[in-house]
Each structure stands twice: as C-alpha cells, then as structure tokens.
Amino acid sequence: MVKEIPKHESVSPLTGKQYTIPEIIDDKAGIDSFIALHPGKKVVVIQGLGFVGSVMALVVANALTEEYAVIGIDLPTPFSYWKIQSINEGMFPVIADDPKIGQFYKRAREKNNLYATCDPHAYTSADIVIVDINLDVKKQSNGNGHLEDYTVDLAPFKKAITSIGTHCKPDVLVLVETTVPPGSSQKIVKPILEECLQQRNLPTGKLKVGHSYERVMPGPKYVDSIQNFYRVYSGTDEASADATEIFLRTVISTNEYPLTRLGNTQATEMAKVLENSYRAMNIAFMVEWSRFAEEAGVNIYEVVNAIRMRPTHKNLMLPGLGVGGYCLTKDPLLASWARMNLFGSDEPLEQSETGVHINDQMPIFAFQYLQSQYHESLKDKKVLLLGVSYLNDVGDTRFTPVLGIYDQLVEAGCEVVLHDPHVVFWEEKALKVGNDLDELLKQAYDFVIVTTGHKDYRNNAVLINKLLDQHSSFIYDTIGILTEDEIRLLKTRHVVKVIGRGDL
Ligand SMILES: NC(=O)c1ccc[n+]([C@@H]2O[C@H](COP(=O)([O-])OP(=O)(O)OC[C@H]3O[C@@H](n4cnc5c(N)ncnc54)[C@H](O)[C@@H]3O)[C@@H](O)[C@H]2O)c1
C-alpha cells in the first residue's frame, strides 16, 4: 500500500517524481512568452490532458497543413498537475505501444509549439478551444454488481465550459470532443458561453460551437486512430460546422478518411453514444450466451466462428471478463440519462441500461464459474492474475473488470499476485503490480488466471513451458486466448477452464 498523497502534491505514476502544486496559479508570463514565440500562428488550446487530450495535443502540434501554437490545459489537482509539468519537462504523460507518440512529441519539442499550463489565462489567446475533459457517470451498485441507480453530474463539465467563457475571445471556436449526453452542445455549452460573453459585455454573434467525437484507441495505433481515421462532425449552426470542418481538415488525413457532416450537434452527440452502446450491447449479449454454452457443454468460440462465416454476422463478439475502460461502461447510461433529463421522456433506454448492467456483472459470473468448477474452499489459495489493464497491450486500469474478480478472490481468502507488462502501479487499488513474469512464475500458484489479452500471454511458448513447470494447478482463461494445442498441453498437468468453453 502507498501512503496517501498530501493535497498539494502531485506524483507522476510514470517516474514517481513529486510536484508541489502552487497555492496561487499564475502562469501569465509563461503563456504569453510561449505565444510570442509563434507570431501569426493560430492558437489552439486543448482542455484536458488525459488519454484523449494529451494525444490530440500532439496531433494538433503536428498538424498536416497548418502550423499551430498548442497549449494544453489541465487542473492543478494531485491527479493531474504532474501531467502539465511532465509535458513541459520532456516526458510525455501517456505511455503506449505506439512509436508515433514519441516521434510526434519529439517534433513538437523541437518546434517548441506545445506548452502545458493550468492557468485559464491560456483561453484569452485561443482561436480554437478543444474540450477533451472527462464527464463522469456515478453508478450505485449493490455487492453483487447489480446496477441500482446512476447519476450524471454535469457540474464539473459546466464549470470547465464557464472557465472558457470567462476568458475566451468572442469569435472563438469551441470544439467539444468530450462524450456528452446528446443535447449538451446546444442546451448547455452554447448558453453558458453566451452568458459569460454577455457578462463581459462582449458580442455573442461570432461565437462558434462545434462537436466532433473522438474514436481514439489507446494502443499501438493511438496517433493514427486520431489522425488517420474517419470523423463525424457538426456545429450548433452552419458557421460553427464550417469552422469545425476547416479545422479538422488541417489535422486529419481527410483525403483518405473523408469527414461526415451531420445535421446538428444532437445527431453527432447521439452517434457517439450509440456507437459505444452498440458495442457494449454486443458484448452483453455474448455474456449471456457464453454462460449458456458453459451450462450446455458447448464451445462458444467454435459456435461464434462458425456464425461469423456469414458476412452479416462478422462482428459477433467473443466472450471475456466483461467490459472495462472509461467509455463503454458509461456511455449507454449517458444516452439514457439525456433522453429523460434533456428531452423530457419518462422512459430510459432500457436495453442499453440492461447491457451495462449485464456487463458489470460479468466479473461476478466469471468468479462464480471458477467456484462451480473448483469444488474446494478458496481460502489461503495462491492466485496469479495475468493482466490488470482492461484492454490488451495498454496500461489503462480505469474501470477494469479485473477489479471485480480480484475483489472476490481476496474476499474468498486468496492471496493474489498481480502481473501486467504495462502497469507498474494499480492506482484504483493502490497496489504494486509485477512486470517480470519469469520472476513471478518461479513461485508456485494454486490458480493462474488470464484476465487481460496482452500479446505477452498469446502464443507464448515460453509462458506455456513455465506453466507446465508449475506444480499441478488450475489454469483459468477468462479471455479465451489459449489455443487448442496449448489447452491440450496444459491439461496434461493442470485443470484448464476457459470462459464459454462448456466442452472442457
Ligand atoms: N480514453 C478513450 O479511449 C476515449 C475514447 C474516445 C472518447 N473518449 C472520451 O474523451 C473524454 C476524455 O477522456 P479521457 O480518457 O482523456 O479522460 P481522462 O480522465 O484521462 O482525462 C480528462 C482530463 O481532463 C482534465 N480536466 C477535467 N476538468 C478540467 C477542466 N475544467 N479544465 C482542464 N482540464 C480538466 C482532468 O484533470 C483529466 O486530466 C471523455 O468524454 C471520454 O468519454 C475517451
């Protein structure tokens, strides 16, 4: 366990370096001298330097057909202040398997066109502000993972938009990329900005509000998933949509990946949450069927692959430990909330809410399946979990479904050892995570559970041999990454179970 970080300190999880957050935020001199280095260039301010905003800032600093002066702004909080310092000191705050991150960051440093700050003074010179902050859904679940209720707290989002409106130029383009409840750009963002301008005795007629959602995929194609991918966009009026299009054309390869313009911001906002809800529902659907396959003695992988031969059914999912990450776990709820709270319906999006509910329970099902296959007590058993991140080949533990199975194993009295090649420290649990698999496999385990589909665990003959060296134990693959040959080999020494494989 780590000791709690004092409120005025912010520690980089990448380097362990500790930064003291200043009591008074005043970076006017830093911002103005950065702007002075780039006369004549448009200034783009990216609000939010998280998984999306920090990489978007790199893409804008390396724009294709225009040179921008880019300022990233985040909050002076223990959670985020280190990101600002890190960017200015030469250490990019996101680590992923994509070499373009390093290349783009290096180029931005050489051109000196990327600066980070927490002073809202940055908005005063912005021609474009891109909103890439979080908008959270708070879920209330009971002990069994049952979603009982949820709330969408718009207050931090409204505050963020107000901080733009309090400082921005009246003809700024505010481009919302945050995943918002449909209706937000028109009903929340624009009125707040207009009110702020009016309070400053500034005209509102030239203000532009666009919406274009991110499809960014952290991982080996991180940068390309922004720069070389299709985009949907809109504006709260024609001028806003036009300005959004002009900007997007300078940063995205729109010749190869043409833009799609939708009629209004409600439509693009709905497209984002529908896109993610569709995926979450598809996963939830498979959760149900993989359980049925376990009961019916069927190999669901064989079944799905047979069905996928039909071109119309190619995107049928395979089972897994459930849904994790920041987006799919909340976006269907954001949509349902908007229907009831911004458009006056008294009915939720029932299927979408049910999808979230089923996915949230998957780690519980995974644990129950383990218990149903292992008939003794789990107390004092030693378990190695392979993977803490919610997604293969990235180090993102936000809402990871591994949490659910970890908590239940601990509750059952197990000693749990963690491995992940991309996570050093599991922030949500304040736990150290081992990175040296060879070293960890020198110990003996009663259970080895594959919980993330990292490539280090796939087709890895060395890992299989090391597992074969283990004393007789229980290998449990919750992702379905073991091949038939690997399962056959491992079964010569161990009990092997795979989620959705009722035939084993
Ligand atoms: N992570 C993904 O893969 C992904 C993909 C597509 C879309 N999105 C969406 O993009 C948005 C951002 O996601 P993320 O993963 O980058 O979140 P994140 O939590 O990693 O980053 C958000 C950042 O915004 C900062 N922030 C919050 N309020 C602020 C304010 N008032 N001023 C300045 N900074 C502020 C936070 O401190 C944090 O650093 C979300 O709406 C998310 O749903 C995420």
The ligand as a Gaussian input file, in Angstrom:
#p B3LYP/6-31G(d) Opt

LIG

0 1
 N       -9.983000       7.108000     -23.416000
 C      -10.568000       6.778000     -24.553000
 O      -10.214000       5.777000     -25.140000
 C      -11.669000       7.642000     -25.165000
 C      -12.038000       7.406000     -26.483000
 C      -12.991000       8.204000     -27.076000
 C      -13.604000       9.218000     -26.330000
 N      -13.263000       9.409000     -25.026000
 C      -13.910000      10.496000     -24.290000
 O      -12.995000      11.593000     -24.225000
 C      -13.167000      12.313000     -22.996000
 C      -11.849000      12.377000     -22.226000
 O      -11.473000      11.046000     -21.900000
 P      -10.046000      10.706000     -21.305000
 O       -9.919000       9.237000     -21.415000
 O       -8.989000      11.568000     -21.907000
 O      -10.257000      11.159000     -19.780000
 P       -9.122000      11.416000     -18.673000
 O       -9.773000      11.283000     -17.361000
 O       -7.911000      10.585000     -18.990000
 O       -8.706000      12.921000     -18.915000
 C       -9.539000      14.001000     -18.663000
 C       -8.651000      15.147000     -18.209000
 O       -9.443000      16.329000     -18.175000
 C       -8.973000      17.085000     -17.063000
 N       -9.982000      18.096000     -16.683000
 C      -11.172000      17.914000     -16.051000
 N      -11.783000      19.103000     -15.868000
 C      -10.971000      20.047000     -16.401000
 C      -11.037000      21.457000     -16.510000
 N      -12.059000      22.153000     -16.009000
 N      -10.009000      22.098000     -17.096000
 C       -8.936000      21.433000     -17.585000
 N       -8.815000      20.090000     -17.507000
 C       -9.809000      19.417000     -16.924000
 C       -8.746000      16.027000     -15.985000
 O       -7.934000      16.521000     -14.947000
 C       -8.073000      14.933000     -16.806000
 O       -6.665000      15.085000     -16.857000
 C      -14.281000      11.580000     -22.250000
 O      -15.502000      12.189000     -22.531000
 C      -14.262000      10.180000     -22.854000
 O      -15.517000       9.533000     -22.731000
 C      -12.294000       8.658000     -24.448000

